[in-house]
Amino acid sequence: MERLSYFIRRLLLVIPTFLGITFIVFGLTTVLPGGPVEQRIAQMRGMGGGESGSGAGASSSITQDQREAIEREFGFDKPFLVRYGKWLFTDMMGMKSYSYKYNNKTVWQLIKERFPISLTFGVTGFVLTYLICVPLGIAKALRNGSTFDMLSSVVVLILYAIPAFAFGMILKTLFSGTSDNFFDWFPIGGFRSEEWDSLTGWEKVKDQAHHMFLPVLCYVIGNFAILTILMKNSLLDQISQDYVRTVLAKGGTMRRAIWGHAVRNALIPIVTGIGGILTLMFAGSVLIERVFSINGIGMLTLDAIVGRDYMIFMGTLGLTSILSLLGRVLSDFCYVLVDPRINFGKEA
């Protein structure tokens, strides 16, 4: 009952936290320079539409009436709280709002178009990371100090020192792009080939794997070192505990002590990252999508920030915030699944 009460309180806490995040960021989008009103005025003056050379002649002063008309068009003529309430309730966290850049599409339509792409890369990379790092961390702990442990530690530390997006640029330069590359094995970017619709079922599988290999590899590298070392150190710490010696003293084998008791307890720190799958499924990775020209949610958010398309940015921020907060609750729930002895009642 205490656990149920704790999770209910955590879920209720999501609401004020979400409101605080979105309220502050929504306020910042109001005061930051270069917003939609300024961009429209610049276009009217001939500075934002690519009309080089004619800007001086077209840069007549914008009257106050024209500026007020532009502010009404984007809703900036209303008080801040009214605009925030409209974004939150009427437009359903901006999902029903129209993008400043894509005038004929709502924010939800744009997100829905790109969500499957980020979902595919995010989930695949997340699952592969855990499938590789957890067994590797266990193997390093069981062979602590061996040649395998030292060599694998060198590889892990090297990969840790290279940012995922930089690693992606290296892979892209070496293994994809043009025929001038020595290893021209993978496409330069994109999610699928242009002739996707004409491919057979098996050809679609190969084409998808061909396009996903390098980006997914970068997804895995991003958390590879941290999870591997965390799993190894966590298991080593559990092996040194008294309950392992108790199992051995009662005639149990080391195999039983490790796989029956130590490994399960060692997984407790690992499950803290399980909640992150919700955010990864939605947002993906901005930099990796940028490097490989993948039109996912990450790229959409980056373009919105650069282009001051606040409706798209606030929409993705709202959904990402909710998923991130729910992910933390999911992590606590995974704690309980791994170790039912955990009691959040006193902490709450």
Buried (B, 14 or more C-beta within 10 A) or exposed (E): EEBEEBBEEBEEEBEEBBEEBBBEBBEEBEEEEEBBBBBBBBEBBBBBEEEEEEBEEEEEEBEEEEBEEBBEEBBBEEEEEEBBEBBBEEBBBBBBBBBBBBEEBBBBBBBEBBBEBBBBBBBBBBEBBBEBBBEBBBBBBBBBEEEEBEEBBEEBEEBBEBEBBBBBBEBBEBBBBEEEBEEBEBBEBEBBBEEBEEBEEEEBEEBBEBBBBBBBBBBBBBBBBBBBBBBBBBBBBBBEEEEBEEBEEEEBEEEEBBEEBBBEBBBBBBBBBBBBBBBBBBBBBBBBBBBBBBBBBBBBBBBBBEBBBBBBBBBBBBBBBBBBBBBBBBBBBBBBEBEEEEEBEEEE
